[in-house]
Amino acid sequence: MLALTLGDPAGVGPELAAAAWRRKTHRFLAIGSADILRRFDVPAVAVASVRDAQGNIDALPVLNIPTSAEVNFGTPDPRNASGVIEAITQGARLAQSGQVSALVTAPISKKILKDGGGFAHPGHTEFLAHLSGAPRPVMMLAGPDLRVVPVTIHIPLADVPQALTAELLEETIRVTDAGLRRDLGITSPRIAIAGLNPHAGEGGVMGRQEIELLMPVLTKLRAQGFNLTDPMPADTMFHAAARQNYDVAICMYHDQALIPLKTLSFDDGVNVTLGLPFIRTSPDHGTAFDIAGKNIARPDSLFAAMDMATLMAERRK
């Protein structure tokens, strides 16, 4: 059984959860407000534990976390932030203890959580690492045609060169390689490395990070058996022919990774957190407050996240 947190109650998370329940492909335990789910004609029943959720197949079991303020779809309320944080915390606890096979998380609003709940983390990835004690979480975005990993994540572009260190790059490569082997069954992952600068530095003419920072790490890890490319120009590594030569692309910053992924898989991309002691996936989109509550949000990305979580859980067995 999966656990699915509902995310911000004013966003599209609850209606996507309703669509997942109607799909009947995966059994899951929802974590959040049962009353919100009932607005989407879901027979949501509050349960006290995962064990209580096992038997009922005619209703959606919910670890109920009532909202603190009235929910108006499309208008997030910081007073509901604490409940969103509590849902993530409970989901992580259930996944880490093995009571559920994996955790799937619906989208949150980081600003709302900071405004209303004192949320001190850049996002889900870092918060789940904090809850589980994982030393280095890695965010992988995956679609049918591409997997990408950003080395630096939710920081301003101006801060990337200073944040990009040899230690961070090495740890990201190690966690990514291990995750592909353990959770996706890729026995010898082929890892492409994007350069930081245009044309991967053009031999130092457009920047020296590729020569002075990236290559020493890649040389060290190749000697240990890692299958890594040299730094590649990011503008030529994502076309169809190039993608056939690697299993994952490790990119130096957020948009370098997410622009090609979302161009190819906007509706069915999945966010996977590697390096945790449990499986966590998420749809690769936000709260979509502008369309929340209208039953027009596409559930493809959530469906793909649940499918991938199930596949990863089966491989871990």
C-alpha positions in Angstrom: 0.0 0.0 0.0 1.2 3.5 -0.9 0.8 6.6 1.2 -0.3 9.8 -0.6 -0.2 13.2 1.1 -2.7 15.6 -0.3 -0.4 18.7 -0.4 -1.9 22.2 -0.1 -5.7 21.7 0.4 -6.4 24.7 -1.8 -4.4 23.3 -4.7 -5.0 20.4 -7.1 -3.7 17.7 -4.8 -7.1 16.6 -3.4 -8.8 16.3 -6.9 -5.8 14.4 -8.2 -6.1 12.0 -5.3 -9.8 11.6 -6.1 -8.8 10.8 -9.7 -6.3 8.2 -8.5 -8.9 6.6 -6.3 -11.3 6.3 -9.2 -8.5 4.8 -11.4 -8.4 1.8 -9.0 -4.8 0.9 -10.1 -3.1 1.2 -6.7 -4.3 0.8 -3.2 -3.2 3.8 -1.2 -3.8 5.6 2.1 -4.5 9.3 1.8 -3.1 11.7 4.4 -4.9 15.0 4.8 -8.4 16.2 5.1 -11.2 13.7 4.5 -13.7 16.5 4.2 -11.8 18.0 1.3 -11.8 14.7 -0.5 -15.5 14.3 -0.1 -16.0 17.5 -2.1 -14.9 15.5 -5.1 -17.4 12.7 -4.4 -14.8 10.4 -2.9 -16.1 8.0 -0.2 -13.4 9.0 2.2 -13.3 7.2 5.6 -11.1 8.2 8.4 -8.8 5.5 9.8 -6.4 5.5 12.8 -3.7 3.3 11.3 -2.4 1.6 8.2 -3.8 -1.7 9.5 -7.3 -0.2 9.7 -6.9 0.8 6.0 -6.2 -2.6 4.7 -9.6 -4.2 4.5 -11.9 -1.6 3.0 -11.9 -1.6 -0.8 -15.1 0.4 -1.3 -13.8 3.6 0.3 -10.6 5.6 0.4 -8.9 5.3 3.8 -7.6 8.6 5.1 -5.4 9.5 8.0 -7.5 12.5 8.7 -5.8 15.9 9.4 -8.6 18.5 9.6 -7.8 21.9 8.1 -7.5 24.8 10.5 -9.3 27.3 8.2 -12.0 27.0 5.6 -10.6 25.9 2.2 -11.4 27.9 -0.9 -9.8 26.2 -3.9 -7.3 28.5 -5.6 -6.8 30.7 -2.5 -4.2 29.1 -0.1 -4.4 30.0 3.6 -1.3 30.0 5.7 -3.4 28.8 8.6 -3.5 25.4 7.0 0.2 25.2 6.7 0.7 23.2 9.9 -1.6 20.5 8.7 0.3 20.1 5.4 3.5 19.8 7.3 2.0 17.2 9.6 0.8 15.2 6.7 4.3 15.0 5.2 5.7 14.1 8.6 3.3 11.3 9.1 3.8 10.0 5.6 7.6 9.9 6.1 7.2 8.1 9.4 5.0 5.4 7.8 7.3 4.9 4.8 10.5 4.8 6.9 9.0 2.3 9.3 7.9 0.1 6.4 4.2 0.4 7.2 3.6 1.6 3.6 5.7 0.6 0.6 6.3 4.1 -0.6 5.4 7.8 -0.1 3.9 9.8 -2.9 3.5 13.5 -2.2 1.0 16.0 -3.9 2.3 19.5 -4.5 2.8 22.1 -1.7 3.3 25.8 -1.7 6.6 26.5 -0.1 5.7 30.2 0.5 2.5 29.3 2.3 4.3 26.8 4.5 6.9 29.4 5.4 4.4 32.0 6.0 2.1 29.9 8.1 4.1 27.0 9.5 7.7 28.4 9.8 8.8 25.9 7.2 12.6 26.2 7.2 13.4 24.0 4.1 13.6 24.8 0.4 11.1 22.1 -0.4 9.9 18.5 0.0 13.3 17.0 -0.9 15.2 18.7 1.9 12.4 18.3 4.5 12.2 14.6 3.9 15.9 14.3 4.2 15.7 16.2 7.5 12.9 13.9 8.8 14.7 10.7 7.8 18.3 11.7 8.7 19.5 11.2 5.1 22.8 13.0 4.6 22.5 13.8 0.9 19.1 13.8 -0.8 19.2 13.9 -4.6 16.3 15.1 -6.8 15.8 13.1 -10.0 13.1 14.1 -12.5 12.1 11.3 -14.7 9.9 11.0 -17.8 9.5 8.3 -20.5 12.3 9.8 -22.6 14.7 11.4 -20.1 16.0 11.4 -16.5 17.8 14.4 -15.1 19.4 15.3 -11.8 20.3 18.9 -10.8 23.3 19.1 -8.6 22.3 22.4 -7.1 18.5 22.8 -6.7 16.4 25.7 -5.3 19.0 28.5 -5.1 19.4 31.7 -7.2 21.3 31.2 -10.4 23.9 33.8 -9.2 24.8 31.5 -6.3 25.4 28.3 -8.4 29.1 28.7 -9.1 29.9 29.1 -5.4 27.5 26.3 -4.3 28.9 23.8 -6.9 31.7 22.0 -5.1 33.7 18.9 -5.9 32.2 17.2 -2.8 28.6 18.0 -3.8 29.2 16.8 -7.4 30.8 13.6 -6.2 28.1 12.8 -3.7 25.4 13.5 -6.2 26.9 11.1 -8.8 27.3 8.4 -6.1 23.7 8.7 -4.9 22.4 8.8 -8.4 24.3 5.7 -9.5 23.2 3.8 -6.5 19.6 4.8 -6.9 19.5 3.7 -10.6 21.0 0.4 -9.6 18.8 -0.4 -6.6 15.5 1.1 -7.6 15.4 1.0 -11.4 17.4 -2.1 -12.0 20.0 -0.5 -14.3 23.1 -2.6 -13.6 25.7 -0.2 -15.1 24.2 3.3 -15.2 25.5 5.5 -18.1 25.7 9.0 -16.6 26.0 12.1 -18.8 27.5 15.2 -17.2 26.4 18.7 -18.3 29.0 21.5 -18.3 28.3 24.6 -16.2 29.2 27.1 -18.9 28.2 27.5 -22.5 29.9 25.0 -24.8 31.1 23.3 -21.6 33.6 26.1 -21.2 35.0 25.8 -24.7 38.4 24.6 -23.4 38.5 27.3 -20.7 37.6 30.2 -23.0 34.1 30.5 -21.5 34.8 29.4 -18.0 37.2 27.0 -16.2 34.9 25.1 -13.9 34.8 22.2 -16.3 38.6 21.9 -16.3 39.3 22.7 -12.7 36.3 21.4 -10.8 34.3 18.8 -12.8 37.1 16.9 -14.6 39.1 15.9 -11.4 35.9 14.5 -9.9 35.0 12.6 -13.1 38.5 11.2 -13.4 38.5 10.0 -9.8 35.1 8.3 -10.1 35.9 6.7 -13.5 38.9 5.0 -11.9 36.4 3.5 -9.4 34.2 2.1 -12.2 31.6 4.8 -12.7 30.5 5.2 -16.4 30.7 9.0 -16.9 31.0 11.3 -19.9 33.2 14.4 -20.0 31.3 17.6 -19.4 28.9 18.1 -22.3 27.5 21.3 -23.8 24.0 21.5 -22.4 22.6 22.8 -25.7 23.4 19.6 -27.6 22.9 16.8 -25.1 19.1 16.6 -24.9 18.1 15.9 -28.5 16.7 12.5 -29.4 19.9 10.9 -30.7 22.0 12.2 -27.8 19.6 10.8 -25.2 20.1 7.3 -26.5 23.7 7.3 -25.1 22.9 7.8 -21.4 20.5 6.7 -18.6 20.5 10.0 -16.7 21.9 13.5 -17.2 23.4 15.2 -14.2 23.1 18.9 -14.6 24.7 21.8 -12.7 21.6 23.8 -11.8 17.8 23.7 -11.6 16.7 25.0 -15.0 19.4 23.3 -16.9 17.8 20.0 -15.8 14.1 20.9 -15.6 13.6 22.8 -18.9 14.4 19.8 -21.1 12.6 17.4 -18.8 9.4 19.5 -18.7 9.6 20.2 -22.4 9.5 16.4 -23.1 7.3 15.3 -20.2 5.3 18.2 -19.0 2.2 16.1 -18.2 3.8 12.9 -17.0 7.1 13.8 -15.4 7.9 12.3 -11.9 10.0 13.8 -9.1 11.9 11.0 -7.3 14.0 11.6 -4.2 17.1 9.4 -4.3 19.2 8.9 -1.2 16.4 8.5 1.3 15.9 5.3 3.4 12.4 5.0 1.8 10.9 5.5 -1.6 9.4 8.9 -2.4 7.9 10.1 -5.6 5.8 13.1 -6.6 4.1 14.6 -9.6 6.5 17.1 -11.3 4.2 20.1 -11.2 3.0 22.6 -8.7 -0.2 23.4 -6.8 -1.9 25.0 -9.9 -4.0 27.3 -7.8 -5.4 28.9 -10.9 -7.3 25.7 -11.9 -7.8 24.0 -8.5 -11.2 22.7 -7.6 -12.4 22.8 -11.2 -11.8 19.1 -12.0 -9.7 20.0 -15.0 -6.3 19.3 -13.7 -4.6 16.4 -15.6 -3.7 13.5 -13.3 -1.1 12.0 -15.6 1.9 13.1 -13.5 0.4 11.8 -10.3 -0.5 8.5 -11.9 3.1 8.2 -13.2 4.4 9.0 -9.7 2.3 6.2 -8.2 3.3 3.8 -11.0 7.0 4.5 -10.4 6.7 4.3 -6.6 5.1 0.8 -7.0 7.8 -0.3 -9.5 10.6 0.9 -7.2 9.0 -0.9 -4.2 8.8 -4.1 -6.1 12.5 -3.8 -7.1 13.5 -3.2 -3.5 11.8 -6.4 -2.5 
